[in-house]
């Protein structure tokens, strides 16, 4: 029987060192980017977080002029209110935003994506349920969004 101390020592193979090195570099870059982009601010409900990106200036200013300024912050309208869906949407949007800024692919005019428009619609109905319950019940399959007629409510232009 071979004694445990007598076993030959295993050397790290070059490909293992390469993988460990790559994981280290990618982790370091990810951590640097997260800190540089003030990533922890995205975990809050503070509307100033949206100002981390200069392209959001018009949306932020519009929200301050809008009728919901005193009663809602960005997450109230733009993220779901169930715990899991909220963090899933924040993570998904955060990934898309960081990709767009890293690779300079963002549009100068911000347009809401269909998926996010669905979230906003759900939140309009959630907050204004007593006002719109009859309208929603009578919609008969018609696709109408609150923002079609009330486009300046959240972000007044």
N, C-alpha and C positions, 0 to 999 in steps of 0.2 A: 504494500500500500504506500502511496506517495504521500508524504507529509504536506500539509497545506503550504508551509513556507518553502517547500522544495519545488512547487509548481513553477513552470516557466512563466515569466511575466509576459503579458500580451502587450504588444506595441500597437500604438494607433497607426492605422494605415493612412497613406496620403489622402485618399478620398474621404476618409472620416474627418481628417483635419480640415479639408476643404469645406465639407458640409458644416462643421462646427463654426468655422470662420465665417461662412456666408450667413448662417443664422445669427451670429454675433453682430455682423455688419448691418444686416437688415433690422435687427432689433434695436440697435443703436440709432439708426436713421429714423426708424419709427418713433422712438422715444424723443429724439431731438425735434422731429416735426410736430409731435403732439404738444411738447412744451412751447416751442416757438409759435405755434398757432393758438396758444392759450386754450388747449383742449379741455381742461377742466371747467372752463367757463360754459361749455356746451352742456354740462351736466346740471345746470341751474335753469331757473325760469326767468332770469334777468334779460329784459329786452335789449340791453346794451351789448349782449353777446352777439347779436346780429350785426353789430357795427364792427366786429373783428374784420369783416370784409368790406372794403370800400365800395364795392358794387351794390351793397344793400342800403346805401345812404338814402336813395329815393323812397324805398319801401319803409324804412324806419321813420323818415320825416312824414310820409303819408300816414303811417299808423299814429303818429303824434297828433296829426290834424284830424284824424278820423273819429267817428262817433264812439268807437269801442276803446279808445285810449284809456279811459278811466276804469273800465270794467274787465278788460282782457289783455293778456300779454301774448306774445307770439305762440307759445306752446298751447294756450287755450284753444286757438283756432287751427294751428298747423300740426298738432300731434294728437293721436288717439288718446283717450283717457283711461284705457285699461293698461295696467302695468306692463305686461309683456309687449303688447302692440306699440305702446309709446316708445319703449326703448328700442324695439326693432326698427321703427320708422326713423327715430333719431339716428341710429347707427347707419341705416341705409342712406339717408340723406347726407349724413356726415361723410360717408365714403364718397358719394357722388360729388359733394362740394369740394372735398380735399383733392379728388382726382381732377376736377375742372380747374382748380387754382394751381395745382402742381404742374399741369400740362397746358395751361392757358387756353382752355377750350370753353370757358364760360361765355355766355352771351352778354352783351352790354345791357340789353333790355331783359330783365328777369321775367320769365314766363313760368307759370306753375305747371308742373307735370300732371298728367291725368290722375295718377295714383294719389298725389297730394291734393288735387282738387276734390277727390272723393272724400278724403279725410276732412277737409274744410267743410264740405257739404254735410257730412255726418255731425260735425260740431255745431254748425248753424242750427240744424234740427234739434240737437240735444239741448242747446241753450234756449231755443225759442219754441220748444215743443208745444206749449199751450197755444201759441199764435198760429203755428203752421200745421197742427195735427189734422185739421179738416182739409186743408189744401193737399197734404200728402195723401190722405185717404181717397180723395177725389181725382188724383192725378191720372189714373187709368192707363198706366204704362208709359205715359208721356215723360220724356227726359227733360227736366227743367232743373237748373241749378239756381240756388239763391243768388249767387254772384252774377248771374246773367242780368238781373235787374238792379241788384244792390252792389255793383262792382266797387263803389267808392266807400263802402262801410268800413272795411278793415284798413284800407290804405287810400285815404282821400287824396285825389290828385289836384 
